[in-house]
């Protein structure tokens, strides 16, 4: 279970939790695997440093995907970073699996 940090608004926590639960349940009911990564894992995978700044992640997404500019809005760059993390995770798992 992943955790979210919301400093001021408990109602936001409940709403996000409900939406997240429905999305995960819908995916599982459709036979879709759900993968979750912490911000530290995403940053480590994309930048090589788990405490990287947001701008560093955005610049690496731009470089890795050979984009002309940093994706906007920030959520798009974040989503692409998670996709890159997942891709890297699958590649690593495939390599480790072939060693057995």
N, C-alpha and C positions, 0 to 999 in steps of 0.2 A: 504494500500500500504506500503510495507516494503521499507526501504531505505538502500543503500549501501554506504560505505565510501571508496573512492579511492582518495588518497592524491595527486598523481602525474599524472595520465594518464586519461585524459578525454575520449580518444578513448576506453579505457577499460570499462568505465561506460556505454557508448553507446552500446558496444558489449554485455555486461552482461545484460543490460536492454532489448535489442532485444531478446536475447536467453531466458530470463526469461519470457518475454511476449508470445513468441511462445509456450513455454512449458506449461504455464498456459492456453492459448487459446486451445491448443491441448487436454489438460486434460478435460477442461470444455466441449468442443465439443464432447468428448467421454463419457460424463456423470460422470466424476470422480470428486469428491469433492476435493478442494484444501484447505489445512490447512497451515498456516504460523505461525511460532514462532520466537520471537526475541531471540538473544543470551542470554539476561537476563532471559527470560522464560525457556530456555533450561537448563541453569546453575542452576536456582532455582529448577527446577524439578528433575534434576539428582543429584546435590550436596547438595541442600538445601540452597544455598547461591548464589544470582544472580551475584555477582562480583567474582566468583571463577576463579582461574587461569586455563589455558588450561590443565595443568598436573593433576590438581585435577579432572577435568571432565573425563580425560582419565582413571585415576585410579578408579573412581567410575563406569565407563562403564565396565571396567575389572571386578570389584567386583560384580556388579549387575548381569552381564551375566555369572559370574563364568568362566571367560576365564583364560588361563594360562599366557597370556601376554597381554600388551596393543595393541590393533589393530593398524596396520600400513598399509598405511601411515596415517597421522593425519586426513585426510579427511574421512577415514573409521570410526575412533572413533567419529568424529563430526556427521556423518550420523547416527551412532548407538545412539548417545546421543539425536538427534532429534527424532528418532523412539521411544526411551524410554519416552521422553517428551510427544509425541503424545499418547502413550499407557497410561501414567499416566493421561493425560487429559481426555481420553475416559473413563477410570475407574472412575474418579471423576465425570464426567458428568452423568454416569450411576447411581452412588450412589445418586447424587443430584436429578436426575429424579425420583428415586424410593421413595424419601421423599415427593413428591407432592401428 
